[in-house]
Amino acid sequence: MNEAKTALGEKILAIKRAKGLTWTEIAQRLGHSPVWTCAACLGQMSMLPDTAAKAAALFGLTGAEAETLQQIPYRGALPTAVPTDPVIYRFYELMMVYGTTWKELIHEEFGDGIMSAIDFDMAVERQPDQKGDRVKVTMSGKFLPYKRY
């Protein structure tokens, strides 16, 4: 389902490395946040035609590849049910350990509903610390109450 977008993401990663670009630089050129830009280039978001054209120019992509960037993805395309990559697994581990806590705290504060992953912002930052730099992930999603009908 997502093979073309996954293959294109791998190609973009290789070009990014060869050009020595960062996601921040790419995001500035495409006009979006680094998190969204990375997700779109890796096949988890769909680009609008103007953004796909900018990406195609930046990465030297074909017209067909620019069209692939515009396709609606099959999201959540990890290769296994339980991720094995250590970085990704840590987020899975956080969900296993703190998922029920996040759910309880969100419900206490907002009521019966969910945090949107569609109307959503995220930032990843380096936070200096004398014991070793820390990773700071900030997530913000619109609260969507469950509808009663």
Secondary structure in CASP SS format (residue, H / E / C, confidence):
PFRMAT SS
TARGET T0000
AUTHOR 0000-0000-0000
METHOD secondary structure of the structure
MODEL  1
M C 1.00
N C 1.00
E H 1.00
A H 1.00
K H 1.00
T H 1.00
A H 1.00
L H 1.00
G H 1.00
E H 1.00
K H 1.00
I H 1.00
L H 1.00
A H 1.00
I H 1.00
K H 1.00
R H 1.00
A H 1.00
K H 1.00
G C 1.00
L C 1.00
T C 1.00
W H 1.00
T H 1.00
E H 1.00
I H 1.00
A H 1.00
Q H 1.00
R H 1.00
L H 1.00
G C 1.00
H C 1.00
S C 1.00
P H 1.00
V H 1.00
W H 1.00
T H 1.00
C H 1.00
A H 1.00
A H 1.00
C H 1.00
L C 1.00
G C 1.00
Q C 1.00
M C 1.00
S C 1.00
M C 1.00
L C 1.00
P H 1.00
D H 1.00
T H 1.00
A H 1.00
A H 1.00
K H 1.00
A H 1.00
A H 1.00
A H 1.00
L H 1.00
F H 1.00
G C 1.00
L C 1.00
T C 1.00
G H 1.00
A H 1.00
E H 1.00
A H 1.00
E H 1.00
T H 1.00
L H 1.00
Q H 1.00
Q C 1.00
I C 1.00
P C 1.00
Y C 1.00
R C 1.00
G C 1.00
A C 1.00
L C 1.00
P C 1.00
T C 1.00
A C 1.00
V C 1.00
P C 1.00
T C 1.00
D C 1.00
P H 1.00
V H 1.00
I H 1.00
Y H 1.00
R H 1.00
F H 1.00
Y H 1.00
E H 1.00
L H 1.00
M H 1.00
M H 1.00
V H 1.00
Y H 1.00
G H 1.00
T H 1.00
T H 1.00
W H 1.00
K H 1.00
E H 1.00
L H 1.00
I H 1.00
H H 1.00
E H 1.00
E H 1.00
F H 1.00
G C 1.00
D C 1.00
G E 1.00
I E 1.00
M E 1.00
S E 1.00
A E 1.00
I E 1.00
D E 1.00
F E 1.00
D E 1.00
M E 1.00
A E 1.00
V E 1.00
E E 1.00
R E 1.00
Q E 1.00
P C 1.00
D C 1.00
Q C 1.00
K C 1.00
G C 1.00
D C 1.00
R E 1.00
V E 1.00
K E 1.00
V E 1.00
T E 1.00
M E 1.00
S E 1.00
G E 1.00
K E 1.00
F E 1.00
L E 1.00
P E 1.00
Y C 1.00
K C 1.00
R C 1.00
Y C 1.00
END
